[in-house]
């Protein structure tokens, strides 16, 4: 999570740059289950840019495997 926190100011600038386009910024946390409450608290307190969701099953979640995510932060563009 901490590497992603360092990227957040840059992500907010990027979101602002593309705010009038057909694009959504989605943050997917892959924290382990033991860190879920810490993640929820961070989201509530810091209100990061974009849509924030939590992947089930951390590094073994379907999205992480399907898109070959092997490090974070990871930026992926998906066409609507």
C-alpha positions in Angstrom: 0.0 0.0 0.0 2.8 2.5 0.8 4.2 2.5 -2.7 0.8 3.4 -4.0 0.4 6.2 -1.4 3.5 7.9 -2.9 1.9 7.9 -6.3 -1.4 9.4 -5.2 -0.5 13.1 -5.8 0.4 12.3 -9.4 -2.7 10.3 -9.9 -4.9 13.2 -8.6 -3.2 15.5 -11.2 -3.8 12.9 -13.9 -7.4 12.6 -13.0 -7.8 16.4 -13.1 -6.2 16.4 -16.5 -8.7 13.9 -17.9 -11.8 14.8 -15.9 -13.9 15.7 -19.0 -13.2 12.5 -20.8 -14.7 9.0 -20.8 -12.3 7.6 -18.3 -12.6 6.3 -14.8 -9.7 5.9 -12.4 -10.1 2.8 -10.2 -7.7 1.8 -7.4 -7.7 -1.8 -6.5 -6.1 -2.7 -3.2 -4.6 -6.1 -2.9 -4.0 -5.9 0.8 -4.2 -9.1 2.8 -7.4 -9.8 4.8 -5.6 -8.8 8.0 -5.2 -5.3 6.6 -8.7 -4.7 5.4 -9.7 -2.4 8.3 -6.5 -0.4 8.0 -7.3 0.0 4.2 -10.9 1.1 5.0 -9.7 3.6 7.5 -7.1 5.0 5.1 -9.8 5.4 2.4 -12.1 7.1 4.8 -9.5 9.5 6.2 -7.5 10.4 3.1 -10.2 10.1 0.4 -7.9 9.3 -2.5 -8.8 10.1 -6.0 -10.9 7.8 -8.1 -13.0 4.8 -7.2 -11.4 2.6 -4.5 -12.1 -1.1 -4.2 -10.6 -4.0 -2.4 -9.7 -7.2 -4.3 -10.7 -10.4 -2.7 -8.0 -12.9 -2.0 -5.1 -10.4 -2.2 -2.4 -11.5 -4.8 -4.6 -14.5 -5.7 -7.6 -12.5 -6.8 -9.0 -13.2 -10.3 -8.3 -9.6 -11.5 -4.6 -9.7 -10.3 -4.1 -13.1 -12.1 -6.1 -12.3 -15.2 -4.1 -9.1 -15.8 -0.7 -10.4 -14.8 -0.2 -7.9 -12.0 3.1 -8.8 -10.4 4.0 -5.5 -8.7 2.4 -2.3 -7.4 1.6 0.3 -8.3 0.4 -0.9 -11.6 -1.4 1.2 -14.2 -3.7 -0.5 -16.7 -5.8 1.1 -19.4 -9.0 -0.8 -20.3 -11.1 0.3 -23.2 -14.8 0.7 -22.5 
